Every structure is written in C-alpha cells, then in structure tokens.
C-alpha cells in the first residue's frame, strides 16, 4: 500500500511538472495576458481591461498590437495603420493608405466628441519604411503613437491582440 501511494505521488508531481512546463512555453512563445494601461485606445479598450496577445500572429493593417515603446520601459498597445512600404495620408480626418480611403469605424465615438470645425487627427503624410509599422491609438487626442514616436520597428512587436477577457461584459474578439 505504501509503494502504491509513493508511485501515485510521483505520478502527480510529474503531471504537475509537465503542466507547468507547458504553461511556461505557451506564455513565453504563443500567448500572453496583458493589462491595458491608459486611455489611448478608448473606446476599444479602457484602462485595466485584460486582453490576450498572440506572439505568432501575422501583423495586418488595423490589427491592434502590443510593442516595446522606444525610449520607454513600458509596452504600448496601438492599432496598425501603415505596413512596410505604405504611404499613409490623413487629411481632414479622412484616412488614405496607398491612395485608397478607409472608414475608421473604431474612432466614431471619439469623433462625435469633437467640436464642429475641429479635427480628431491632425493632417499628416508618411511613407512607412521596410521593417517598420505606423501605429495610432483609437483615442487620437490622448495617444502617444507614431505621430510622436515615429515608425515602430517590427522587431519591437510583442504580439497582436486576439481576445479580450475582462471586463466580462465585453468578453470576445475586439474589433
């Protein structure tokens, strides 16, 4: 009986060790939970929202990414507007990429808060160099993004947002 208990204990320890190693591998190389800090992505994400990022996701235009911010200890979360080689133009709050105009539904709530005759986003034109991304926060008036930081090196990307799990009322895949 004693030998059976000992074998069962060893089996439990081995199972827990394997589970622990798998959890570390998943977190280190595949998926990581992140807590949003600040207001730069409102209304898409608010301060203290909890999300999951994928570290193996191919970055596409309008994806939300977490990246190591230049000259900062913090990681930032922003929306990818320009990919390598893109020409991004913002004129009178209308976004054009490579000559194609895009509707930015995710900033509509913020546009409604702007007084008539004012712009939500200042005008700019930028060509995104190879190996870099141009990112903007959804809350354009309260966001430190590529307009201040410049283009973001693709190597600084931690991962792309894949899932929001807190608050529970907003659980799901963010848009």
N, C-alpha and C positions, 0 to 999 in steps of 0.2 A: 504494500500500500504506500509506503514511504517513497519507494522508487517511482511509482506512478505519479505521485504528487510532484516530485522533482522534475520528471520529464514534462509534465504539464506546465510547470512554472517556466522551464526553459523554452518551451514552445510559445508561451505568452510573451516572453522577453524578446524572442526572435521576431515574432509578428509585430510587436510594437516598434522594434528597431527598423524593420523593413518599412513600416508605415511612416516612420519619422524620416527616413532617407528619401522616400518617395515624395513626401510633403516638401522637403527642402529642395529637391530637384524641380518640382513643379513651380514653386515660388521663385526660385533663382533663374530658371530658364524659360518658363512658359507663361505663367500668370502671377500677378501680384496685386493685392488690395492696396488702394491708395485713398487717403482722405483729402478732399478738396479744401484748399485754404484760400480765402479771399472771395472777392466779388467779381472778378474779371470775366467769368463765364456765365454770369446770370443772364437770362433766367434758366439756361440749360442746366447749370449746376450752381448750387448755392454753397456758402461756407459750411463746412462739416459734412457735406454729402460724402457717401462712401461708394467707391467705384472699383472695378476690376480692370486692369490693363493686360493686354496680350503682348508678350515680348516677341512673338513670332508672326505678327500681323504685317502684311504688306501695306505700306502707307499710301493712301489715296487722297485725292483732293476732298476737302471738307471733313476728313476724319478728325477726331479730337485726339490729341497726343499728349503724353507727359514727357518732358525733356529736362535735361540738366541745363538750367539757365546760365548763360555766360556771366561771369563776374558776380556770381551768387552761390550761396550754399544750398539754396532751395531748388526744388524741381517745380516747373510751371506746367499748367495744363492750358492748352490753346487749341484752336481749330486750324488745320492746314488749309491755307488759301492757295498758295502757289507751290508747284512742284518744280524740280530742276528743269531749267530751260523755259519756263513760263514767263510771259510778260503780263503782269498784274496791273490793272488800272482801276483806281477808284475816282470817280468824277461825279459830283453831285449826289453822293450816296448810292451810286449805281456801280456794281462790281462787274468788270470785264476781265476775262482771262483769255489771252491769245485771240482777242477780237470777238469773243462770244460773251454776251451779257448773261449773268446769273442772278437769279432771285435768291435772296438770303432770308428765307422764312424764319430762321432761328433768331434773328435780331429784330423781328417785327415788334415785339413788346417793348423793346428799348427805343425804337423809332417813334413810337406813339408818345413817349415821354419828352421828346424834343420839341421845343417851341417852334412855331411856324417861322420859316426863314433860316433856321439853324440846321447845321449838318450833324449827323451822328458820327460820321467818319470823315476826317479831313481828306482832301484830294491828294493822291499820290500816283506815281508810276514807278514800277520796279521790275527789273529783269532778274529772275532768280538764277543764280549761278549753279553749275553742276555740283552735286553733292550737298545741296542746301535746300531748305524749305522756307517759305514765307508763312508766318502764322499770325493770327489775330484772335483776340478774345471776343466773345459774343457781346460783352458789355463794353463796347468800344470806348466810351468816355472814361472808363475806370479800369484800363487794362495796360499792363506793361507787356508789349508784344513786339513784333518785328519792326513796327514803326519807330520804336526806341532802341531795341536790342539789335536790330539788323536781322539779316537772314540767319537761320538756325542750321548748324551743321547736322547732317543726317546721323552722324555718329553719336550725337548727344541725345538722341531719342531713346527713351526708356521703353516705351510701348504705346500702343493705341488703346483707347478706351473701348471696352467691349460690353460692359454691363454695369448698371447702377443698382446697388442693393440696399441703400439707405438714403433717405427715409423710405420705409416700406411702402408708403402710398405711391411712390414714384419708381418702384422696382421695375427693371426691364432694360431694354437696349435703348440707349439715348440717341436722339436724332440731332 
